[in-house]
Amino acid sequence: MSGNLKNRVALVFGASGLVGNQLVRKLITDEECSSVVVFVRKPIDFKHPKVKEQLFDVNMPEEFADMIRGDELYICLGTTIRKAGSVARVEEIDRDLPIRIAQAAFKNGVKRIAVVSSMGANPDSRNYYMRIKGQMEKGIREIKFDQTVIARPSMLLGNRTEFRFGEFVAKGFMKVIGFLLTGPLSKYRGIEGATVAAAMIVLIRSSNSEIVYPSDVLEKSGKG
């Protein structure tokens, strides 16, 4: 790990996703970051002197655990039941894998973590997705990093590499009614993936005692 705050090594899981991709783009232009290790299941077209790709198998976390070494860990993993095929598989990717990654990172001396969750996450929810995200958060919080950031964005806006019809419709609706969501309702507004990424970088380096950040706070932090 680097003792120099101008020479940080950032670790990113989920770089092919909306938030993860924006994170990598921001980190490579960040003067405090000297290296970005991107853990990917298959090679991605992201060429930059700061970026190092590290292939990993989601089914064999023990195989890459020792490689998770650096200063800042960003986890932006997630799937859909349509893509995963079952709730059990969603649990493996959205809940179990982030916790295992975090445990390995902590063991290897990583001090700070930021993870993308979801608005409404609750380990006791009847909704399988919210329950899985809530259980993931619980597991992450039990690991005592120096700084823990759990980002709970509302509807993510921006261009994904994969098309999701339901999300496409919801984004259109959110853009129409977004201006009506003010005050306490502002946390329900859609938020750009790039804004979430920027907020995660700001918050992981802060001394804030908060751990969970709702979408309206991410909006302010990412544009502040």
Rosetta silent file (secondary structure, phi, psi, omega in degrees, C-alpha in Angstrom):
SEQUENCE: MSGNLKNRVALVFGASGLVGNQLVRKLITDEECSSVVVFVRKPIDFKHPKVKEQLFDVNMPEEFADMIRGDELYICLGTTIRKAGSVARVEEIDRDLPIRIAQAAFKNGVKRIAVVSSMGANPDSRNYYMRIKGQMEKGIREIKFDQTVIARPSMLLGNRTEFRFGEFVAKGFMKVIGFLLTGPLSKYRGIEGATVAAAMIVLIRSSNSEIVYPSDVLEKSGKG
SCORE:     score description
SCORE:     0.000 S_00000001
   1 L     0.000  148.114 -176.729    0.000    0.000    0.000 S_00000001
   2 L   -86.285  133.017  174.814    1.144    3.502   -0.738 S_00000001
   3 L   -85.586  -11.244 -178.826    1.957    5.847    2.111 S_00000001
   4 L   -94.284  119.385 -177.886    1.832    8.766   -0.284 S_00000001
   5 L   -67.080  -13.101  177.052   -1.669   10.206   -0.742 S_00000001
   6 L   -93.986    8.035 -175.548   -0.611   11.353   -4.200 S_00000001
   7 L  -135.579   45.588 -175.461    0.253    7.818   -5.185 S_00000001
   8 E   -73.957  145.358  172.128   -2.926    5.860   -4.465 S_00000001
   9 E  -107.815  117.876 -179.242   -3.641    2.455   -5.966 S_00000001
  10 E  -102.515  139.598  179.146   -7.348    2.039   -6.726 S_00000001
  11 E  -115.465  128.243 -175.821   -9.009   -1.340   -7.182 S_00000001
  12 E  -127.201  123.733  171.385  -12.224   -1.541   -9.219 S_00000001
  13 E  -109.443  128.899 -179.539  -14.635   -4.446   -9.561 S_00000001
  14 L    97.014   31.724 -176.076  -17.439   -3.987  -12.074 S_00000001
  15 L   -69.069  -15.502  179.597  -15.686   -1.691  -14.544 S_00000001
  16 L   -85.384   -9.139  179.764  -17.909   -2.821  -17.413 S_00000001
  17 L   -85.815  176.552 -175.204  -21.022   -1.484  -15.663 S_00000001
  18 H   -60.960  -52.915 -178.839  -22.452    2.018  -15.717 S_00000001
  19 H   -74.259  -43.400 -178.521  -20.937    3.302  -12.463 S_00000001
  20 H   -60.206  -40.306  178.564  -17.762    1.217  -12.636 S_00000001
  21 H   -62.672  -43.048  178.954  -16.921    2.451  -16.114 S_00000001
  22 H   -67.144  -34.489  177.212  -17.320    6.069  -15.006 S_00000001
  23 H   -59.866  -48.411 -179.237  -15.178    5.373  -11.939 S_00000001
  24 H   -60.939  -43.105 -179.961  -12.282    4.170  -14.046 S_00000001
  25 H   -60.703  -37.178 -179.641  -12.580    7.202  -16.339 S_00000001
  26 H   -77.888  -37.484 -178.192  -12.438    9.549  -13.369 S_00000001
  27 H   -67.923  -33.407 -179.013   -9.657    7.736  -11.547 S_00000001
  28 L   -72.158  -16.903  176.459   -7.280    7.800  -14.526 S_00000001
  29 L  -102.071    3.261 -178.195   -7.500   11.610  -14.572 S_00000001
  30 L   -85.284  121.805 -177.535   -7.156   11.867  -10.791 S_00000001
  31 L   -67.179  -22.388 -179.739   -3.781   13.269   -9.759 S_00000001
  32 L   -81.897  -10.284 -176.019   -3.942   11.426   -6.428 S_00000001
  33 E  -109.076  120.925 -178.723   -4.256    8.065   -8.152 S_00000001
  34 E   -95.455  -21.999 -175.588   -1.162    6.511   -9.729 S_00000001
  35 E  -151.901  142.637  177.678   -2.638    3.163  -10.703 S_00000001
  36 E  -125.882  112.223  178.017   -6.065    1.623  -11.350 S_00000001
  37 E   -95.271  116.769 -175.993   -6.319   -2.160  -11.148 S_00000001
  38 E  -105.293  114.824  179.100   -9.467   -3.266  -12.945 S_00000001
  39 E   -90.354  116.779 -174.606  -10.730   -6.749  -12.085 S_00000001
  40 E  -133.102  152.175  178.832  -12.730   -8.063  -15.040 S_00000001
  41 L   -80.316  -25.576  175.288  -14.234  -11.371  -16.138 S_00000001
  42 L  -147.977  153.845 -176.289  -13.179  -10.749  -19.726 S_00000001
  43 L   -55.143  142.077  176.603  -10.890   -8.164  -21.357 S_00000001
  44 L  -118.828  156.385 -177.253  -12.384   -4.713  -21.859 S_00000001
  45 L   -86.976   74.798 -177.831  -11.390   -2.056  -24.349 S_00000001
  46 L  -136.844   86.288 -174.967   -9.944    0.397  -21.857 S_00000001
  47 L   -98.383  122.404  177.547   -6.389    1.294  -22.730 S_00000001
  48 L  -162.934  144.261 -178.278   -4.518    3.757  -20.532 S_00000001
  49 L   -56.867  -29.533 -179.002   -1.037    3.777  -18.911 S_00000001
  50 L   -79.364  -20.520 -170.713   -2.579    3.866  -15.432 S_00000001
  51 E   -91.502  130.426  174.053   -4.923    0.939  -16.013 S_00000001
  52 E  -121.839  121.900  178.152   -3.961   -2.664  -15.347 S_00000001
  53 E   -86.316  134.443  176.562   -6.492   -5.371  -16.201 S_00000001
  54 E  -126.816  110.150 -179.492   -6.683   -8.375  -13.928 S_00000001
  55 E   -72.643  141.044  177.613   -8.855  -11.251  -15.129 S_00000001
  56 L  -145.802  155.977 -179.858  -10.800  -13.134  -12.462 S_00000001
  57 L  -106.147  116.643 -177.112  -13.350  -15.929  -12.214 S_00000001
  58 L   -60.951  -22.787 -178.409  -16.409  -14.993  -10.132 S_00000001
  59 L   -84.849   -6.629 -177.944  -16.865  -18.669   -9.266 S_00000001
  60 L  -135.220   65.435 -177.064  -13.393  -18.954   -7.748 S_00000001
  61 H   -60.988  -27.985 -179.805  -12.815  -15.927   -5.476 S_00000001
  62 H   -66.688  -21.799 -177.907  -10.086  -17.743   -3.558 S_00000001
  63 H   -72.784  -27.280 -176.849   -8.011  -17.808   -6.756 S_00000001
  64 H  -116.996    4.793 -176.302   -7.660  -14.015   -6.955 S_00000001
  65 H   -55.903  -40.151 -176.100   -7.980  -13.027   -3.273 S_00000001
  66 H   -70.685  -15.507 -178.678   -4.259  -12.380   -2.860 S_00000001
  67 H   -84.504   -9.772 -174.976   -4.279   -9.925   -5.788 S_00000001
  68 L   -84.925   77.385 -176.877   -6.676   -7.500   -4.089 S_00000001
  69 L  -129.934  129.143  179.805   -4.022   -5.127   -2.757 S_00000001
  70 L   172.754 -157.009 -176.685   -4.094   -1.344   -2.873 S_00000001
  71 L  -107.816  -35.821 -177.262   -5.378    1.759   -1.102 S_00000001
  72 E  -131.747  132.386  179.339   -8.982    2.142   -2.238 S_00000001
  73 E  -114.877  125.190  178.075  -11.459   -0.593   -3.152 S_00000001
  74 E  -117.389  123.461  179.800  -14.503    0.157   -5.304 S_00000001
  75 E  -117.086  116.599 -177.649  -17.114   -2.557   -5.796 S_00000001
  76 L  -126.335   41.517 -176.530  -19.759   -1.934   -8.467 S_00000001
  77 L   -85.853  147.205  177.401  -20.951   -5.468   -9.083 S_00000001
  78 L   178.904  154.417  179.169  -24.519   -6.363   -9.921 S_00000001
  79 L  -144.106 -177.800  175.773  -26.671   -8.459  -12.190 S_00000001
  80 L  -121.037  157.773 -179.942  -30.309   -9.079  -13.062 S_00000001
  81 H   -65.544  -30.419  177.564  -32.352  -12.226  -12.529 S_00000001
  82 H   -64.122  -40.986 -179.380  -32.823  -12.421  -16.301 S_00000001
  83 H   -78.819  -39.407 -177.077  -29.094  -12.489  -16.848 S_00000001
  84 H   -75.652  -35.804  178.023  -28.233  -14.578  -13.787 S_00000001
  85 L    99.805  -20.088 -179.625  -31.005  -17.122  -14.309 S_00000001
  86 L  -163.145  159.807  176.377  -32.076  -17.525  -10.688 S_00000001
  87 H   -64.172  -37.575  179.656  -32.360  -15.713   -7.357 S_00000001
  88 H   -59.479  -39.316  179.924  -29.665  -18.011   -5.976 S_00000001
  89 H   -72.422  -35.692  175.061  -27.250  -16.837   -8.655 S_00000001
  90 H   -61.997  -40.230  177.872  -28.118  -13.193   -7.990 S_00000001
  91 H   -59.962  -41.969 -179.220  -27.297  -13.831   -4.327 S_00000001
  92 H   -62.829  -41.577 -174.529  -23.890  -15.199   -5.297 S_00000001
  93 H   -85.561  -42.897 -174.035  -22.994  -12.186   -7.456 S_00000001
  94 H   -87.949  -23.395 -177.860  -24.724   -9.296   -5.680 S_00000001
  95 H  -112.504  -58.984 -171.583  -24.293  -10.414   -2.059 S_00000001
  96 H   -69.820  -43.616 -175.985  -21.659  -13.096   -1.546 S_00000001
  97 H   -64.125  -47.761  177.585  -19.019  -11.953   -4.031 S_00000001
  98 H   -57.832  -39.562 -179.833  -18.746   -8.332   -2.788 S_00000001
  99 H   -65.821  -42.514  179.262  -18.414   -9.557    0.804 S_00000001
 100 H   -64.648  -40.044  177.802  -15.694  -12.051   -0.126 S_00000001
 101 H   -62.011  -45.788 -179.372  -13.822   -9.402   -2.091 S_00000001
 102 H   -63.356  -41.643  179.078  -14.033   -6.999    0.849 S_00000001
 103 H   -61.893  -43.000  179.351  -12.848   -9.644    3.312 S_00000001
 104 H   -65.871  -42.209  179.885   -9.835  -10.458    1.152 S_00000001
 105 H   -61.598  -45.451 -179.910   -9.017   -6.774    0.668 S_00000001
 106 H   -61.370  -43.118  178.573   -9.169   -6.079    4.405 S_00000001
 107 H   -61.297  -32.706 -178.739   -6.920   -9.063    5.102 S_00000001
 108 L   -87.588    3.776  173.987   -4.461   -7.674    2.552 S_00000001
 109 L    97.604    5.792  176.144   -4.339   -4.262    4.224 S_00000001
 110 L   -67.343  134.795 -172.798   -6.771   -2.212    2.125 S_00000001
 111 L  -100.949  -23.694 -171.961   -8.083    0.594    4.337 S_00000001
 112 E  -132.441  141.875 -178.144  -10.981    2.129    2.412 S_00000001
 113 E  -139.409  142.660  172.482  -13.966    0.737    0.548 S_00000001
 114 E  -134.207  129.819 -176.454  -16.867    2.130   -1.478 S_00000001
 115 E  -132.250  142.521  177.820  -19.608   -0.149   -2.751 S_00000001
 116 E   -89.080  124.570  176.273  -22.692    0.448   -4.879 S_00000001
 117 L  -115.405 -136.083 -179.718  -25.910   -0.802   -3.326 S_00000001
 118 L  -154.368  146.093  172.845  -29.460    0.341   -4.043 S_00000001
 119 L   -57.111  134.557  179.354  -32.073    2.660   -2.641 S_00000001
 120 L    89.486    2.798  179.433  -34.400    0.637   -0.427 S_00000001
 121 L   -57.976  133.278 -177.209  -31.827   -2.003    0.505 S_00000001
 122 L  -159.555  119.899 -176.975  -33.031   -3.924    3.559 S_00000001
 123 L   -63.597  -15.789 -179.178  -31.851   -7.346    4.780 S_00000001
 124 L  -106.541    8.149 -177.287  -35.394   -8.133    5.949 S_00000001
 125 L   -66.309  148.189  174.988  -37.222   -7.013    2.804 S_00000001
 126 L   -78.489  -19.980  176.931  -39.704   -9.344    1.115 S_00000001
 127 L   -77.663  122.736 -173.523  -38.378   -8.133   -2.225 S_00000001
 128 H   -59.351  -37.512 -176.954  -35.508  -10.457   -3.158 S_00000001
 129 H   -68.657  -47.327  179.567  -33.427   -7.696   -4.755 S_00000001
 130 H   -65.251  -35.605  178.304  -33.698   -5.284   -1.826 S_00000001
 131 H   -65.450  -44.365 -179.579  -33.089   -8.146    0.609 S_00000001
 132 H   -62.948  -44.531  179.000  -29.938   -9.260   -1.214 S_00000001
 133 H   -64.168  -39.998  178.280  -28.558   -5.716   -1.328 S_00000001
 134 H   -64.779  -39.522  177.738  -29.365   -5.228    2.361 S_00000001
 135 H   -67.063  -36.732  176.116  -27.604   -8.469    3.286 S_00000001
 136 H   -62.298  -47.124  178.885  -24.610   -7.402    1.220 S_00000001
 137 H   -57.456  -44.482 -179.635  -24.473   -4.073    3.073 S_00000001
 138 H   -58.615  -44.330  179.232  -24.646   -5.859    6.431 S_00000001
 139 H   -64.629  -38.852  179.116  -21.722   -8.083    5.502 S_00000001
 140 H   -66.943  -41.937 -177.279  -19.633   -5.125    4.321 S_00000001
 141 H   -66.658  -24.807  179.479  -20.348   -3.105    7.483 S_00000001
 142 L   -73.516  -14.826  176.643  -19.145   -5.956    9.672 S_00000001
 143 L   -92.412  122.102 -169.205  -15.662   -5.540    8.187 S_00000001
 144 L   -88.504   71.614  173.183  -13.996   -2.658   10.012 S_00000001
 145 L   -69.703  159.213  175.381  -12.361   -0.614    7.258 S_00000001
 146 L   -63.459  -36.022  178.509  -11.015    2.837    8.169 S_00000001
 147 E  -140.531  126.198  178.434  -13.582    4.304    5.778 S_00000001
 148 E  -123.677  127.598  178.600  -16.683    2.568    4.433 S_00000001
 149 E  -122.868  118.764  174.304  -18.972    4.127    1.833 S_00000001
 150 E  -110.723  110.212 -177.904  -22.218    2.427    0.843 S_00000001
 151 E   -90.340  125.579  178.182  -23.787    4.283   -2.063 S_00000001
 152 E  -115.451   77.207 -179.119  -27.551    3.915   -2.434 S_00000001
 153 L   -73.656  154.559  170.600  -28.425    5.545   -5.757 S_00000001
 154 L   -79.048 -151.989  178.120  -31.943    5.859   -7.093 S_00000001
 155 L   -55.907  122.790  179.939  -32.588    5.053  -10.775 S_00000001
 156 E   -79.946  130.356  178.778  -29.225    5.193  -12.529 S_00000001
 157 E  -107.153  149.109 -179.365  -29.122    7.379  -15.624 S_00000001
 158 L   132.633  175.858 -175.695  -26.579    7.068  -18.420 S_00000001
 159 L   -95.454  118.196  175.434  -25.663    4.713  -21.231 S_00000001
 160 L   -87.063  160.597  175.148  -25.098    1.072  -20.349 S_00000001
 161 L   -77.427  -21.559  177.654  -23.209   -1.372  -22.535 S_00000001
 162 L  -115.269  145.700 -178.204  -26.229   -3.695  -22.313 S_00000001
 163 L   -90.849  129.214  176.517  -29.820   -2.739  -23.131 S_00000001
 164 L  -123.127  108.608 -172.813  -32.480   -3.229  -20.453 S_00000001
 165 H   -59.499  -46.573 -178.661  -35.957   -2.460  -21.804 S_00000001
 166 H   -60.960  -40.840  179.014  -37.645   -2.009  -18.427 S_00000001
 167 H   -68.311  -36.237  178.416  -34.917    0.314  -17.264 S_00000001
 168 H   -59.727  -45.054  179.146  -35.113    2.235  -20.542 S_00000001
 169 H   -65.547  -44.911 -178.445  -38.826    2.920  -19.964 S_00000001
 170 H   -62.730  -38.011  179.161  -38.286    3.824  -16.306 S_00000001
 171 H   -63.699  -41.809  178.473  -35.509    6.275  -17.193 S_00000001
 172 H   -61.381  -43.231  178.739  -37.778    8.065  -19.648 S_00000001
 173 H   -64.315  -42.108 -178.884  -40.486    8.350  -17.003 S_00000001
 174 H   -63.538  -37.803  179.597  -37.991    9.559  -14.399 S_00000001
 175 H   -66.669  -30.353 -179.666  -36.728   12.316  -16.683 S_00000001
 176 H   -74.228  -42.507 -173.421  -40.305   13.555  -17.157 S_00000001
 177 H   -99.815   -3.396 -174.108  -41.279   13.673  -13.475 S_00000001
 178 H   -53.826  -38.710 -176.850  -37.862   14.319  -11.929 S_00000001
 179 H   -66.590  -17.493  179.683  -38.437   18.045  -11.446 S_00000001
 180 H   -81.530  -16.661 -176.858  -41.455   17.254   -9.232 S_00000001
 181 L   -89.007   93.887 -178.006  -39.313   15.354   -6.735 S_00000001
 182 L  -122.423  169.980  178.794  -38.173   18.038   -4.326 S_00000001
 183 H    58.062 -131.844 -178.968  -37.390   18.254   -0.618 S_00000001
 184 H   -61.166  -20.558 -178.293  -37.628   14.845    1.103 S_00000001
 185 H   -85.609   -5.585 -175.110  -38.552   13.290   -2.256 S_00000001
 186 H   -63.595  -23.313  179.836  -35.318   14.397   -3.940 S_00000001
 187 H   -69.903  -11.331  179.616  -33.629   11.110   -3.020 S_00000001
 188 H   -92.985   -5.612  178.000  -35.970    9.406   -5.487 S_00000001
 189 L   -65.104  150.317  172.953  -34.754   11.411   -8.481 S_00000001
 190 L   -64.433  152.344 -178.403  -32.744    9.605  -11.127 S_00000001
 191 E  -136.461  137.776 -179.733  -28.992   10.119  -10.839 S_00000001
 192 E   -67.757  140.316  177.187  -26.263    9.930  -13.463 S_00000001
 193 H   -57.761  -35.238  179.496  -23.809    7.069  -13.117 S_00000001
 194 H   -65.496  -34.204  178.880  -20.977    9.578  -13.507 S_00000001
 195 H   -69.748  -40.595  176.643  -22.273   11.547  -10.513 S_00000001
 196 H   -61.749  -43.920  179.386  -22.372    8.414   -8.353 S_00000001
 197 H   -60.204  -46.365 -179.938  -18.801    7.598   -9.384 S_00000001
 198 H   -62.142  -41.249 -179.995  -17.583   11.102   -8.534 S_00000001
 199 H   -64.202  -40.281 -179.678  -19.331   10.973   -5.155 S_00000001
 200 H   -61.590  -39.472  179.024  -17.749    7.625   -4.292 S_00000001
 201 H   -66.736  -43.627  179.063  -14.269    9.016   -4.905 S_00000001
 202 H   -62.916  -47.930 -173.129  -14.959   12.103   -2.783 S_00000001
 203 H   -72.973  -34.042 -179.856  -16.548   10.161    0.071 S_00000001
 204 H   -67.148  -22.493 -179.397  -14.022    7.313    0.250 S_00000001
 205 L  -100.124    3.600 -179.063  -11.325    9.917    0.893 S_00000001
 206 L   -89.177  175.793  176.179  -13.330   11.883    3.425 S_00000001
 207 L  -110.067   20.400  179.843  -13.375   11.547    7.208 S_00000001
 208 L   -60.621  141.920  178.739  -17.169   11.369    7.356 S_00000001
 209 L   -85.750  -16.243  177.923  -18.525    9.055   10.030 S_00000001
 210 L   -65.769  153.939  178.081  -21.568    8.184    7.927 S_00000001
 211 L  -116.729  -42.148 -177.056  -21.535    4.885    6.082 S_00000001
 212 E  -100.102  129.021 -177.591  -24.744    4.840    4.028 S_00000001
 213 E  -122.945  112.840  178.062  -25.327    7.618    1.491 S_00000001
 214 E   -71.549  171.703 -171.316  -28.744    8.029   -0.187 S_00000001
 215 H   -60.910  -38.026 -179.148  -29.115    9.300   -3.718 S_00000001
 216 H   -67.308  -34.109  176.689  -29.677   12.974   -2.859 S_00000001
 217 H   -71.093  -38.701  176.422  -26.453   13.056   -0.812 S_00000001
 218 H   -61.960  -39.873  178.890  -24.580   11.341   -3.636 S_00000001
 219 H   -59.208  -47.004 -179.278  -25.915   14.000   -6.002 S_00000001
 220 H   -67.268  -43.700 -178.545  -24.549   16.815   -3.822 S_00000001
 221 H   -67.827  -36.777 -177.495  -21.215   15.098   -3.174 S_00000001
 222 H   -75.790  -18.495  179.845  -20.707   14.162   -6.821 S_00000001
 223 H  -115.192    2.567 -178.006  -21.333   17.677   -8.053 S_00000001
 224 L   -82.225    0.000    0.000  -19.880   19.581   -5.142 S_00000001
